[in-house]
Amino acid sequence: MAEKSKPGKGGNRNVQKPAPAQTKQDSAPPSTPASAPATPAAAPGSAPQQQVQVQIVGQYIKDLSFENPNLKALLNGPGENPNMNLEINVTAKKVSDDAYESAIDFRAHATNKEGTIYILELLYAGLFRIRGIPEPSLEPFLLINCPTLLFPYLRRLAADISREGGFPPLLLDPIDFASLFMQRQQQLMAEASNAPKN
């Protein structure tokens, strides 16, 4: 799922691994809106500091697709050690003066010697109201902290959808969004340094 570099991209990740064994998925934490300061209050007698306030306005599925093209996989089972290719990409955009959308674009492609077992594509997003954050810290926050908050819900959806599709639930390992962000920034810097200069 290669893409040209665009502002607000959090990087992508391709993983080849066997599909996990079927286990019961724990329920996700409640999705009630939250608001919490990200910086401590100023000490008495010191200059007042502006607190960073973050509120989860909402979280939602933006796009969802599940393809199950191989009926033999349902009749005979997916077989032992099917290959699982996972792709993760993070994007963010400004919605209003203090509201931003952060989204995780996820794709899973399970295959075996018979061909495709299933394809799951899921775009899961959250709307965040952010106040008081310094401009240099905004992009990392949207592409690291926000997807970290969203990922448990995407993980639960991936497990539920693959199970409802007739297969063992897809249990995703934790994702280090900070590493993905740093890799993306290094890639952008490399592309900029290699670009022809006029």
C-alpha positions as CSV (number, residue, x, y, z in Angstrom):
1,M,0.0,0.0,0.0
2,A,2.7,2.4,-1.0
3,E,1.9,6.1,-1.1
4,K,3.8,9.2,-2.0
5,S,4.8,11.3,0.9
6,K,2.1,13.7,2.0
7,P,1.8,16.1,5.0
8,G,0.3,14.4,8.0
9,K,1.4,10.9,7.2
10,G,2.4,8.8,10.2
11,G,4.2,6.1,8.3
12,N,3.3,2.6,7.3
13,R,4.2,-0.9,8.4
14,N,4.2,-4.2,6.5
15,V,4.4,-7.4,8.5
16,Q,4.5,-11.0,7.4
17,K,3.5,-13.4,10.1
18,P,1.3,-16.5,10.7
19,A,-2.3,-15.9,11.7
20,P,-2.8,-16.3,15.5
21,A,-4.7,-19.1,17.1
22,Q,-8.3,-18.5,18.0
23,T,-8.7,-17.0,21.5
24,K,-11.4,-15.0,23.2
25,Q,-11.0,-11.2,22.7
26,D,-11.2,-9.0,25.8
27,S,-13.7,-6.2,25.7
28,A,-12.4,-2.8,24.9
29,P,-12.5,0.0,27.5
30,P,-15.5,2.3,27.4
31,S,-15.4,5.1,24.8
32,T,-16.6,7.9,27.0
33,P,-15.3,11.4,26.1
34,A,-12.3,12.4,28.2
35,S,-10.5,15.6,29.0
36,A,-7.2,15.7,30.8
37,P,-4.4,18.2,31.2
38,A,-1.1,17.2,29.6
39,T,1.0,19.6,31.7
40,P,1.1,20.2,35.4
41,A,-0.2,23.5,36.9
42,A,2.2,26.2,37.6
43,A,3.7,26.3,41.1
44,P,2.6,29.1,43.4
45,G,4.5,32.3,42.9
46,S,5.8,31.2,39.4
47,A,4.6,32.4,36.0
48,P,1.4,30.8,35.0
49,Q,1.7,28.0,32.4
50,Q,-0.9,27.2,29.7
51,Q,-2.3,23.8,30.2
52,V,-2.7,21.4,27.3
53,Q,-6.3,20.2,27.2
54,V,-7.3,17.2,25.1
55,Q,-10.9,15.9,24.7
56,I,-12.0,12.9,22.7
57,V,-15.1,14.3,20.9
58,G,-15.8,11.0,19.1
59,Q,-14.4,7.9,17.5
60,Y,-15.9,6.1,14.5
61,I,-15.4,3.7,11.6
62,K,-14.9,5.8,8.4
63,D,-14.5,2.8,6.0
64,L,-14.8,-0.9,6.3
65,S,-14.5,-3.8,3.9
66,F,-14.2,-7.6,4.4
67,E,-13.7,-9.9,1.4
68,N,-14.1,-13.6,1.7
69,P,-13.4,-14.9,-1.8
70,N,-12.3,-18.5,-1.1
71,L,-15.2,-20.8,0.0
72,K,-12.7,-23.7,0.3
73,A,-11.1,-21.9,3.2
74,L,-14.4,-22.1,5.0
75,L,-15.0,-25.7,4.1
76,N,-11.5,-27.0,4.8
77,G,-10.3,-24.4,7.2
78,P,-7.5,-21.8,6.5
79,G,-4.9,-24.5,6.9
80,E,-1.8,-24.4,9.0
81,N,0.3,-21.3,9.2
82,P,-1.4,-19.0,6.7
83,N,0.6,-15.9,5.7
84,M,-0.7,-12.7,7.1
85,N,0.3,-9.4,5.5
86,L,-0.5,-6.3,7.6
87,E,-0.3,-2.7,6.6
88,I,-0.7,0.3,9.0
89,N,-0.8,3.9,8.0
90,V,-1.7,7.0,10.1
91,T,-3.1,10.3,8.9
92,A,-4.3,13.5,10.6
93,K,-6.0,16.6,9.5
94,K,-7.4,19.8,11.0
95,V,-11.2,20.0,11.1
96,S,-11.7,23.4,12.8
97,D,-9.7,25.9,14.9
98,D,-9.2,23.4,17.8
99,A,-10.5,20.1,16.4
100,Y,-8.4,17.5,14.6
101,E,-9.1,14.1,13.1
102,S,-6.5,11.3,13.6
103,A,-7.1,8.1,11.6
104,I,-5.6,4.6,11.4
105,D,-5.7,3.0,8.0
106,F,-5.4,-0.8,8.5
107,R,-5.3,-3.6,6.0
108,A,-4.9,-7.4,6.6
109,H,-4.4,-9.9,3.8
110,A,-4.5,-13.6,4.8
111,T,-3.2,-16.1,2.2
112,N,-2.2,-19.7,1.9
113,K,-1.2,-22.0,-1.0
114,E,-4.8,-22.0,-2.3
115,G,-4.7,-18.2,-2.6
116,T,-6.5,-15.4,-0.7
117,I,-8.3,-16.4,2.5
118,Y,-9.7,-13.0,3.3
119,I,-8.9,-9.3,3.0
120,L,-9.9,-6.9,5.8
121,E,-9.7,-3.1,5.3
122,L,-10.6,-0.8,8.1
123,L,-10.2,3.0,8.5
124,Y,-10.8,3.9,12.1
125,A,-10.7,7.6,13.3
126,G,-11.1,9.8,16.2
127,L,-12.1,13.5,16.6
128,F,-10.0,15.3,19.1
129,R,-10.4,18.8,20.6
130,I,-6.9,20.1,21.5
131,R,-6.1,23.4,23.2
132,G,-2.9,24.9,24.4
133,I,-0.4,22.6,22.7
134,P,2.7,24.2,21.1
135,E,2.7,24.1,17.3
136,P,5.9,21.9,17.1
137,S,4.3,19.3,19.3
138,L,1.0,19.2,17.5
139,E,1.9,16.8,14.6
140,P,3.7,14.2,16.8
141,F,0.7,14.3,19.2
142,L,-1.8,13.7,16.3
143,L,0.3,10.9,14.8
144,I,1.6,9.2,18.0
145,N,-0.6,9.9,21.0
146,C,-4.0,9.9,19.2
147,P,-3.6,6.6,17.3
148,T,-2.3,5.0,20.5
149,L,-5.6,5.9,22.1
150,L,-7.5,4.6,19.1
151,F,-5.7,1.4,18.5
152,P,-7.4,-0.8,21.2
153,Y,-10.7,-0.2,19.5
154,L,-9.4,-1.0,16.1
155,R,-7.8,-4.1,17.5
156,R,-11.1,-5.3,18.9
157,L,-12.9,-4.5,15.6
158,A,-10.3,-6.5,13.6
159,A,-10.8,-9.5,15.9
160,D,-14.6,-9.3,15.8
161,I,-14.9,-8.9,12.1
162,S,-12.5,-11.7,11.2
163,R,-14.3,-14.0,13.6
164,E,-17.7,-13.0,12.1
165,G,-16.2,-13.7,8.7
166,G,-15.9,-17.4,9.7
167,F,-12.2,-17.4,10.7
168,P,-10.2,-17.3,13.9
169,P,-10.1,-13.8,15.3
170,L,-7.2,-11.7,14.2
171,L,-5.3,-10.6,17.3
172,L,-3.0,-7.7,16.6
173,D,0.2,-7.1,18.5
174,P,0.7,-3.6,20.0
175,I,2.1,-1.0,17.6
176,D,4.8,1.5,18.4
177,F,3.5,4.6,16.7
178,A,6.4,6.6,17.9
179,S,8.8,4.4,16.0
180,L,6.6,4.6,12.9
181,F,6.6,8.4,13.1
182,M,10.4,8.6,13.5
183,Q,10.8,6.2,10.5
184,R,8.5,8.4,8.4
185,Q,10.4,11.5,9.4
186,Q,13.7,9.9,8.5
187,Q,12.3,8.8,5.1
188,L,11.0,12.3,4.4
189,M,14.4,13.8,5.3
190,A,16.2,11.3,3.0
191,E,13.8,12.1,0.1
192,A,14.4,15.8,0.6
193,S,18.2,15.4,0.6
194,N,18.1,13.2,-2.5
195,A,15.8,15.6,-4.4
196,P,17.4,17.4,-7.3
197,K,18.3,21.0,-6.5
198,N,17.5,23.8,-9.0
